[in-house]
Amino acid sequence: MKTKPADCQTWALDATARHAKPLAMKIAYIASRVTLPGSPVRRSDAFEHDYMMRSLVPAFAEKGMSVIDVAWDDPDADWGSFSAAIIGTTWDYWDRIDEFLNTLEAIGKHTRLFNSADMVRWNSRKTYLKDLEAKGANLIPTLWLDKVTSDTASGAFDVLGSDDLVFKRQIGAGARDQFRLKRGETIPAVAHPMMVQPFLNMIQTEGEISFIFIDGQFSHALIKRAADGDYRIQSEYGGQEEPIVPSSRDLASAQAIIGTLDQTPLYGRVDMLRAEDGQLLLMELELIEPYLYPIEGPELGKRMAAAIARQIRIEA
């Protein structure tokens, strides 16, 4: 099981002390009030923020950069004082989407923003999957419901040819407000536009496979499995992860998704699920605030630091 590491501010001090050269450049790691250490409203899975900071702080310090975590909606944040800003654990944006996107636009006017505000705006609504499908991505069959009613939800079973469906928010993350529904069960009240997909048993057998890419290059892969009796693979629901070495065929499927993008993201996580025929189906392309699993990819911090150094032309 995961355990919560020490406060990330301690790591920042330790990393600074270990390096003689001054940390002349500051990099913002954009977080949220629900993930920052010490927050009274901190999420139960915010230890993943700590893992990210523990990975990034020493690696960036080796290249003369300090990493400072800042809430995206902090009114006192001086974004112009940072050489770059990385969107990190902004795990409350989906209920304030317009404010979030406008804030990113503003941040991007003061410093280099990764990933770009344009990319985030496109990726923030899961209808981006339609664009990727048009470019050849293999998706799980999906029905898009801008309004969920008894009629539209009941009809989804026939449209998708399944008696077991999963409803997900079109703007959301971390399985928030997501639910599984079997034919004949009571349809709950739904306040958001949803995407609907057949439930695939593979999520409970093999699990969901994630591929992490940094600056367009493959970094590491892992498989995420749900706790017994659940299908949600996030740590908040008891999910567990295991690093894997993907087959060349599987890696090529994930790489092809990254290759469809018009611009190379600083970071991206491709989440996929295996179909009965062995092919991988795209579940999500996470370009906004994905957890990048530094425990399963111990070189992540160094790869991120090198990528930022290249982007802002720091001599490595």
C-alpha positions as CSV (number, residue, x, y, z in Angstrom):
1,M,0.0,0.0,0.0
2,K,1.1,3.5,-0.6
3,T,2.2,5.6,2.4
4,K,2.3,9.3,2.7
5,P,5.9,10.7,2.4
6,A,7.3,13.6,4.4
7,D,6.1,17.2,3.7
8,C,7.4,18.3,0.2
9,Q,8.8,21.6,1.7
10,T,11.3,19.5,3.6
11,W,12.5,17.9,0.4
12,A,12.9,21.3,-1.2
13,L,15.2,22.5,1.6
14,D,17.2,19.2,1.6
15,A,17.6,19.3,-2.2
16,T,18.8,22.9,-2.1
17,A,21.3,22.1,0.6
18,R,22.8,19.3,-1.4
19,H,23.6,21.5,-4.4
20,A,26.3,24.1,-4.3
21,K,25.1,26.1,-7.3
22,P,22.3,28.6,-6.7
23,L,18.8,27.6,-7.9
24,A,18.4,30.7,-10.1
25,M,15.3,29.6,-11.9
26,K,12.0,28.9,-10.3
27,I,9.5,26.5,-11.8
28,A,5.8,26.6,-10.6
29,Y,4.1,23.2,-10.0
30,I,0.5,24.3,-10.3
31,A,-1.6,22.5,-7.7
32,S,-4.8,23.2,-5.9
33,R,-6.0,23.9,-2.4
34,V,-7.2,20.3,-2.1
35,T,-3.7,18.9,-2.8
36,L,-1.3,21.3,-1.1
37,P,0.3,20.1,2.1
38,G,-1.3,21.5,5.2
39,S,-4.6,22.4,3.5
40,P,-7.6,21.9,5.8
41,V,-9.6,20.6,2.7
42,R,-6.9,18.2,1.5
43,R,-8.0,15.2,-0.5
44,S,-7.4,11.7,0.7
45,D,-5.3,10.9,-2.4
46,A,-3.2,14.1,-2.1
47,F,-0.2,12.0,-1.1
48,E,0.2,11.6,-4.8
49,H,1.0,15.3,-5.0
50,D,3.8,14.6,-2.4
51,Y,5.2,11.8,-4.5
52,M,5.4,14.1,-7.5
53,M,7.2,16.8,-5.5
54,R,9.6,14.2,-4.1
55,S,10.4,13.2,-7.6
56,L,10.7,16.6,-9.1
57,V,12.4,18.7,-6.5
58,P,15.8,17.0,-6.4
59,A,15.9,16.3,-10.1
60,F,15.2,20.0,-11.0
61,A,17.7,21.2,-8.4
62,E,20.4,19.3,-10.2
63,K,19.8,21.5,-13.2
64,G,19.7,24.7,-11.1
65,M,15.9,25.0,-10.9
66,S,13.7,25.0,-7.8
67,V,10.1,23.7,-7.9
68,I,7.5,25.4,-5.9
69,D,3.9,24.2,-5.6
70,V,1.3,26.9,-5.9
71,A,-2.5,26.7,-6.0
72,W,-3.9,27.7,-9.4
73,D,-6.4,30.1,-7.8
74,D,-3.9,31.7,-5.3
75,P,-4.6,35.4,-5.7
76,D,-1.2,36.3,-4.4
77,A,0.7,34.1,-6.9
78,D,3.3,36.0,-8.9
79,W,3.4,33.9,-12.1
80,G,5.8,36.3,-13.8
81,S,8.5,35.4,-11.2
82,F,8.6,31.8,-12.6
83,S,10.6,30.7,-15.6
84,A,7.9,28.1,-16.4
85,A,4.8,26.6,-14.9
86,I,3.8,23.0,-15.0
87,I,0.1,22.1,-14.5
88,G,0.1,19.5,-11.8
89,T,-2.4,18.4,-9.2
90,T,-5.2,20.9,-10.1
91,W,-7.7,18.4,-8.8
92,D,-10.7,20.6,-8.4
93,Y,-10.9,22.3,-11.8
94,W,-13.9,20.4,-13.2
95,D,-16.4,22.2,-11.1
96,R,-14.9,25.6,-11.9
97,I,-13.9,25.0,-15.5
98,D,-14.3,28.5,-17.0
99,E,-12.4,30.1,-14.1
100,F,-9.7,27.5,-14.4
101,L,-9.3,27.9,-18.2
102,N,-9.3,31.7,-17.9
103,T,-6.6,31.5,-15.1
104,L,-4.4,29.3,-17.3
105,E,-4.7,31.8,-20.1
106,A,-3.6,34.5,-17.8
107,I,-0.7,32.4,-16.4
108,G,0.4,31.7,-20.0
109,K,0.8,35.5,-20.6
110,H,3.3,35.7,-17.7
111,T,5.4,32.6,-18.2
112,R,5.8,29.4,-20.2
113,L,2.9,27.1,-19.4
114,F,3.0,23.3,-19.8
115,N,0.9,22.0,-21.2
116,S,-0.4,24.9,-23.2
117,A,-3.7,26.6,-22.4
118,D,-5.0,25.7,-25.9
119,M,-4.1,22.1,-25.4
120,V,-5.8,22.1,-22.0
121,R,-8.9,23.7,-23.3
122,W,-9.2,21.0,-25.9
123,N,-8.5,18.2,-23.5
124,S,-10.8,19.5,-20.7
125,R,-13.9,18.1,-22.3
126,K,-13.9,14.4,-23.1
127,T,-15.4,15.0,-26.5
128,Y,-11.8,15.4,-27.6
129,L,-12.0,11.6,-28.0
130,K,-14.1,12.2,-31.1
131,D,-11.2,14.0,-32.7
132,L,-8.8,11.2,-31.9
133,E,-11.2,8.6,-33.2
134,A,-11.4,10.6,-36.5
135,K,-7.6,10.3,-36.6
136,G,-7.7,6.5,-36.2
137,A,-7.8,5.9,-32.5
138,N,-9.6,2.8,-31.4
139,L,-12.2,3.7,-28.7
140,I,-14.6,2.0,-26.5
141,P,-18.1,2.5,-28.1
142,T,-19.4,5.8,-26.6
143,L,-22.7,7.6,-26.4
144,W,-22.6,11.3,-25.6
145,L,-25.5,12.6,-23.5
146,D,-25.6,16.3,-22.9
147,K,-28.6,15.8,-20.7
148,V,-29.3,12.6,-18.8
149,T,-33.0,11.7,-18.4
150,S,-34.8,8.5,-17.7
151,D,-35.4,8.1,-21.4
152,T,-31.9,8.8,-22.6
153,A,-30.3,6.7,-20.0
154,S,-32.6,3.8,-20.6
155,G,-32.1,4.1,-24.3
156,A,-28.3,3.9,-23.9
157,F,-28.5,0.2,-23.2
158,D,-30.1,-0.5,-26.5
159,V,-27.9,2.0,-28.5
160,L,-24.7,0.5,-27.0
161,G,-26.0,-3.1,-27.0
162,S,-25.0,-3.7,-23.4
163,D,-26.9,-4.4,-20.1
164,D,-24.1,-2.9,-18.0
165,L,-23.0,0.7,-18.6
166,V,-20.6,3.2,-17.1
167,F,-21.5,6.9,-17.0
168,K,-18.7,9.5,-16.8
169,R,-18.7,13.2,-16.7
170,Q,-17.7,14.9,-19.9
171,I,-15.7,17.4,-17.8
172,G,-14.3,15.6,-14.9
173,A,-11.5,13.4,-13.6
174,G,-10.7,10.8,-10.9
175,A,-14.1,9.0,-11.4
176,R,-15.9,11.9,-9.6
177,D,-19.7,11.6,-10.1
178,Q,-19.1,8.4,-12.2
179,F,-21.4,5.5,-11.8
180,R,-22.1,2.1,-13.1
181,L,-25.7,1.1,-14.1
182,K,-27.2,-2.2,-15.1
183,R,-30.4,-2.5,-17.1
184,G,-33.4,-2.1,-14.9
185,E,-31.7,-0.3,-12.1
186,T,-32.9,3.0,-10.8
187,I,-31.3,5.9,-12.8
188,P,-29.8,8.5,-10.4
189,A,-30.2,12.2,-10.8
190,V,-27.4,13.5,-13.0
191,A,-26.5,17.2,-13.1
192,H,-23.7,17.1,-15.8
193,P,-23.3,16.1,-19.4
194,M,-22.1,12.5,-19.5
195,M,-20.4,10.0,-21.7
196,V,-21.7,6.5,-21.6
197,Q,-19.7,3.3,-22.4
198,P,-20.3,-0.4,-22.0
199,F,-18.7,-1.9,-18.9
200,L,-15.8,-4.1,-20.0
201,N,-14.8,-6.9,-17.6
202,M,-11.1,-6.5,-18.6
203,I,-11.0,-3.5,-16.1
204,Q,-11.4,-6.1,-13.3
205,T,-9.2,-8.8,-14.8
206,E,-6.2,-7.4,-16.5
207,G,-6.7,-3.8,-15.4
208,E,-6.1,-0.4,-17.0
209,I,-2.8,0.2,-18.7
210,S,-1.1,3.6,-18.5
211,F,1.7,4.8,-20.7
212,I,3.6,8.0,-19.6
213,F,5.3,10.2,-22.2
214,I,7.6,13.1,-21.5
215,D,8.3,15.5,-24.4
216,G,6.9,12.9,-26.8
217,Q,9.2,10.1,-25.6
218,F,8.1,7.1,-23.7
219,S,9.0,7.1,-20.0
220,H,7.3,4.2,-18.3
221,A,4.2,2.1,-18.1
222,L,2.1,0.5,-15.4
223,I,-1.1,-1.4,-14.9
224,K,-3.7,-0.2,-12.5
225,R,-6.1,-2.6,-10.8
226,A,-9.2,-2.0,-8.8
227,A,-9.8,-3.2,-5.3
228,D,-11.9,-6.4,-4.9
229,G,-15.5,-5.6,-5.6
230,D,-14.8,-2.3,-7.3
231,Y,-14.0,-1.3,-10.9
232,R,-12.5,2.1,-10.2
233,I,-8.7,2.0,-10.4
234,Q,-7.9,5.3,-8.6
235,S,-6.0,5.1,-5.3
236,E,-8.8,7.0,-3.7
237,Y,-10.9,3.9,-4.1
238,G,-8.3,1.4,-3.1
239,G,-6.7,0.9,-6.6
240,Q,-3.2,-0.5,-6.8
241,E,-0.4,0.0,-9.4
242,E,2.3,-2.2,-10.8
243,P,5.1,-1.2,-13.2
244,I,5.2,-3.2,-16.4
245,V,7.4,-3.5,-19.5
246,P,4.9,-3.2,-22.4
247,S,5.1,-5.2,-25.5
248,S,6.2,-3.4,-28.6
249,R,2.8,-3.8,-30.0
250,D,1.1,-2.2,-27.0
251,L,3.7,0.6,-26.8
252,A,3.1,1.4,-30.5
253,S,-0.6,1.7,-29.9
254,A,0.0,4.3,-27.2
255,Q,2.7,6.1,-29.1
256,A,0.3,6.4,-32.1
257,I,-2.1,8.4,-29.8
258,I,0.6,10.9,-28.9
259,G,1.6,11.1,-32.5
260,T,-1.9,12.4,-33.6
261,L,-1.4,15.6,-31.7
262,D,-0.6,18.9,-33.5
263,Q,1.9,19.9,-30.8
264,T,4.1,17.7,-28.6
265,P,3.0,17.9,-24.9
266,L,5.5,18.2,-22.1
267,Y,3.8,15.3,-20.5
268,G,1.0,13.0,-21.4
269,R,-0.6,9.9,-20.0
270,V,-2.3,7.4,-22.3
271,D,-4.8,5.2,-20.5
272,M,-5.9,2.1,-22.4
273,L,-8.0,-1.1,-21.9
274,R,-7.6,-4.4,-23.8
275,A,-10.4,-5.6,-25.9
276,E,-11.3,-9.2,-26.3
277,D,-9.3,-9.4,-29.5
278,G,-6.2,-8.3,-27.8
279,Q,-6.1,-4.8,-29.3
280,L,-5.8,-1.8,-26.9
281,L,-8.7,0.7,-26.7
282,L,-8.1,4.3,-25.8
283,M,-9.9,5.2,-22.5
284,E,-8.3,8.7,-21.9
285,L,-5.5,10.9,-23.1
286,E,-4.6,12.9,-20.0
287,L,-2.9,16.2,-20.8
288,I,-4.1,18.4,-18.0
289,E,-3.3,17.2,-14.5
290,P,-2.6,13.5,-14.6
291,Y,-0.8,11.8,-11.9
292,L,2.4,10.5,-13.6
293,Y,3.3,7.7,-11.2
294,P,6.9,8.5,-10.2
295,I,7.0,5.4,-7.9
296,E,6.5,3.2,-10.9
297,G,8.8,5.4,-13.0
298,P,11.8,6.5,-10.9
299,E,13.4,8.4,-13.8
300,L,10.4,10.6,-14.2
301,G,11.8,13.6,-12.3
302,K,15.0,13.6,-14.3
303,R,13.1,13.3,-17.6
304,M,10.8,16.2,-16.6
305,A,13.7,18.3,-15.6
306,A,15.6,17.7,-18.8
307,A,12.5,18.4,-20.9
308,I,11.9,21.7,-19.1
309,A,15.6,22.6,-19.4
310,R,15.3,22.1,-23.2
311,Q,12.1,24.1,-23.4
312,I,13.4,27.1,-21.6
313,R,16.9,26.8,-23.1
314,I,18.8,26.1,-19.9
315,E,22.3,24.7,-20.5
316,A,22.2,21.2,-19.1
